[in-house]
Amino acid sequence: MLAESQSRVLAAIYGEAVSDSGDLPSAPLAFTPSNNDAGLALYRQGVEARAERALASRYPTVKRLLGEQTFAALALQYLRAAANRGGDWSAFGECLADWLVGHSLQRQVHYLVDVAQLDNAVMKVAESALAPANVDSFARLAQEAETSRLVLNTALAIFVSRYPVAHIWHAHKHPNPQETVAFGRAKVMLSHGQGQAVLVTRSGWQVRVEEISQQQLLLLKAIQRGDSVARLFAQSAWPEAELLAWLQTMVASGAVVGAEGVN
């Protein structure tokens, strides 16, 4: 009910139709109220400011890529679209990446959608409850590898992109992205048309974004599917010692939090 009420209020103050062309306005969209609409104008300005802050909080890398002015215009356009299409205002901004597909900005910055998806994944991991580690459950693995599987943390995301999004993300955490090693690596990978698989995890309140290899991706996907530990070892291209070392790293980082029986 709250989402419906908020949507009706937004629709009331943004009554004009919204273009789906994906083009940003050439100038900030002005609101000229009548004498009786002064309060509504103030409310609208407050909503716009909150919307921009909300998007900036969830999509800091997108904001760094676009710059203050372009991002502000994008936030306003997204708000206007949301107001006319309804939806859950409490989840404002979660669908930005989907909305950007085909947008004129995405055609200029080809990796914009993927960076938005990564920003959103980072926020979701930051907001998710960490699953407690069940250290005792690992004891079953030595004797029950055929019937046991590993359990991934609930605060975790795996993301595959056609672009070097992890390097782009890390570079734009720096005041001068061009001066970072990550920026140089991203530039080389972009020139070769190379993408990245990314693992997003959290330790305490610290979110980590790291590139993972194709083999690591395959193993993590197998764990997500619920493959048994025995099957993991059978399908791994790594020597047993290397796989064990990687699994220990996953446990130490909190990405893997326990073991349980295969359903």
C-alpha positions in Angstrom: 0.0 0.0 0.0 2.8 2.4 0.8 4.5 1.8 -2.6 1.2 2.4 -4.3 0.6 5.6 -2.4 4.1 6.8 -3.2 3.7 6.0 -6.8 0.4 8.0 -7.0 2.1 11.0 -5.4 5.0 10.8 -7.8 2.6 10.5 -10.8 0.7 13.5 -9.5 3.8 15.7 -9.5 5.1 14.3 -12.8 2.0 14.2 -14.8 3.6 14.7 -18.2 4.5 11.8 -20.4 8.0 10.4 -20.3 9.9 9.7 -23.4 11.4 6.3 -23.8 14.0 7.5 -26.3 16.8 7.2 -23.8 18.1 10.7 -24.5 19.0 13.0 -21.6 17.5 16.5 -21.5 19.9 19.1 -22.9 19.2 21.2 -19.8 17.8 20.5 -16.3 14.1 19.9 -16.5 12.4 23.0 -15.1 9.2 22.9 -13.0 7.1 26.1 -13.2 4.3 25.9 -10.7 1.2 28.1 -10.5 0.6 30.2 -7.5 -1.3 27.3 -5.9 1.5 24.8 -6.6 4.3 26.3 -4.6 4.1 23.6 -2.0 4.1 20.9 -4.6 7.1 22.4 -6.3 9.0 22.3 -3.0 8.0 18.7 -2.5 9.1 17.8 -6.0 12.5 19.4 -5.5 12.9 17.5 -2.3 12.0 14.2 -4.0 14.4 14.9 -6.9 17.3 15.6 -4.4 16.5 12.4 -2.5 16.4 10.4 -5.7 19.7 11.7 -6.8 21.3 10.9 -3.4 19.7 7.4 -3.4 21.1 6.6 -6.9 24.5 8.1 -6.1 24.7 5.9 -3.0 23.8 2.7 -4.9 25.8 3.6 -8.1 28.9 5.5 -7.1 31.0 4.1 -10.0 28.3 5.1 -12.5 28.4 8.6 -11.1 32.2 8.8 -11.3 32.0 7.6 -14.9 29.3 10.1 -16.0 30.3 13.1 -13.9 28.1 15.2 -11.5 26.0 17.0 -14.1 25.2 14.1 -16.4 24.5 11.8 -13.4 22.1 14.4 -11.9 20.2 14.6 -15.2 20.1 10.8 -15.5 18.7 10.5 -12.0 16.0 13.0 -12.8 15.1 11.2 -16.0 15.0 7.9 -14.2 12.8 9.4 -11.4 10.4 10.8 -14.0 10.2 7.4 -15.7 9.6 5.6 -12.4 6.8 8.1 -11.5 4.9 7.5 -14.7 5.4 3.7 -14.7 4.6 3.0 -11.1 6.5 0.4 -9.2 7.9 0.0 -5.7 9.4 3.4 -4.6 11.0 1.7 -1.6 13.2 -0.2 -4.0 14.0 2.9 -6.0 17.1 2.5 -8.2 17.4 -1.3 -8.2 16.3 -1.5 -11.8 18.6 1.2 -13.1 20.8 -1.3 -15.0 17.9 -2.8 -16.9 16.5 0.7 -17.6 19.9 1.8 -19.1 19.9 -0.9 -21.7 19.6 0.9 -25.0 19.9 4.3 -23.4 22.0 6.9 -25.4 24.6 6.9 -22.6 25.0 3.2 -22.8 25.8 3.6 -26.4 28.5 6.1 -25.5 29.9 4.2 -22.6 29.5 0.6 -23.7 30.2 -0.9 -20.2 27.8 1.4 -18.3 25.1 -1.2 -17.9 27.6 -3.8 -16.6 29.2 -1.3 -14.2 25.7 -0.4 -12.9 25.0 -4.1 -12.4 28.2 -4.5 -10.4 27.5 -1.4 -8.3 24.1 -2.9 -7.5 25.6 -6.3 -6.6 28.0 -4.6 -4.2 25.1 -2.8 -2.5 23.1 -6.0 -2.2 26.0 -7.8 -0.7 26.6 -4.9 1.7 23.0 -5.1 2.8 22.7 -8.9 3.1 23.0 -10.7 6.4 26.2 -12.6 6.7 25.7 -16.3 7.2 27.5 -17.6 10.3 30.4 -20.0 9.6 29.7 -23.6 10.7 33.3 -24.8 11.3 32.3 -28.1 12.8 30.4 -29.1 9.6 33.6 -29.3 7.6 34.6 -32.4 9.6 32.2 -34.5 7.6 34.0 -33.8 4.3 36.8 -36.3 4.7 34.5 -39.3 5.2 31.4 -38.1 3.2 32.8 -36.3 0.1 30.3 -38.1 -2.1 27.2 -37.0 -0.1 28.4 -33.6 1.1 28.4 -30.2 -0.5 29.8 -26.8 0.4 27.6 -23.9 1.4 28.3 -20.4 0.1 27.6 -17.3 2.2 24.3 -15.5 1.6 26.3 -12.2 1.3 28.0 -13.1 -2.0 27.5 -12.4 -5.7 29.1 -13.8 -8.8 29.0 -11.6 -11.9 30.3 -12.2 -15.4 30.8 -9.3 -17.8 32.1 -8.8 -21.3 34.1 -5.9 -19.9 36.8 -5.6 -17.2 34.3 -4.3 -14.7 36.3 -5.1 -11.6 39.2 -3.1 -12.8 36.9 -0.2 -13.8 35.2 -0.4 -10.4 38.5 -0.3 -8.5 40.0 2.5 -10.6 37.1 4.8 -9.9 37.5 4.4 -6.2 40.6 6.5 -6.6 40.4 10.4 -6.9 42.4 10.1 -10.2 41.4 6.8 -11.9 43.9 7.2 -14.7 46.8 7.0 -12.3 45.8 3.6 -11.0 47.1 0.2 -12.0 43.5 -1.0 -12.4 42.8 1.7 -15.0 45.8 0.6 -17.0 44.7 -3.0 -16.9 41.2 -2.1 -17.8 42.4 -0.1 -20.8 44.5 -3.0 -22.1 41.6 -5.5 -21.6 39.1 -3.2 -23.4 41.5 -2.9 -26.3 41.5 -6.7 -26.6 37.8 -7.1 -26.1 38.4 -9.1 -22.8 35.8 -9.4 -20.0 36.0 -10.5 -16.4 34.3 -12.8 -14.0 33.9 -11.1 -10.6 33.3 -12.3 -7.1 31.8 -9.9 -4.6 32.1 -11.0 -0.9 31.9 -9.3 2.5 34.0 -9.6 5.6 32.4 -7.7 8.5 31.2 -4.5 6.8 34.0 -4.6 4.2 32.9 -5.5 0.7 35.5 -7.0 -1.6 35.4 -7.0 -5.4 37.9 -9.3 -7.1 38.5 -10.8 -10.4 38.3 -14.6 -10.6 39.6 -17.0 -13.2 37.5 -19.2 -15.4 38.3 -22.2 -13.3 37.3 -20.4 -10.1 34.1 -19.3 -11.8 33.3 -22.9 -12.8 33.9 -24.2 -9.3 31.8 -21.5 -7.6 29.0 -22.2 -10.0 29.3 -25.9 -9.2 29.0 -25.1 -5.5 26.0 -22.9 -6.2 24.4 -25.8 -8.0 24.9 -28.1 -5.0 27.5 -30.4 -6.6 29.1 -32.8 -4.1 32.6 -32.2 -2.9 33.7 -35.4 -4.7 32.3 -34.0 -8.0 34.1 -30.8 -7.4 37.4 -32.6 -7.2 36.6 -34.8 -10.2 35.8 -31.9 -12.5 38.5 -29.5 -11.3 41.4 -28.9 -13.8 43.7 -28.1 -10.8 45.9 -30.5 -8.9 44.3 -31.6 -5.6 46.7 -29.5 -3.5 45.9 -26.4 -5.5 42.1 -27.0 -5.2 42.4 -27.5 -1.5 44.4 -24.3 -1.1 41.8 -22.4 -3.0 39.0 -23.9 -0.9 40.8 -22.9 2.3 41.0 -19.4 0.9 37.3 -19.4 0.3 36.6 -20.5 3.8 39.1 -18.0 5.3 37.4 -15.2 3.4 34.0 -16.2 4.5 32.8 -17.0 1.0 32.3 -20.7 2.0 30.6 -21.0 5.4 30.0 -24.7 5.9 29.1 -28.2 4.5 25.9 -30.1 4.4 24.4 -33.2 3.0 23.5 -33.3 -0.7 19.7 -33.3 -1.2 
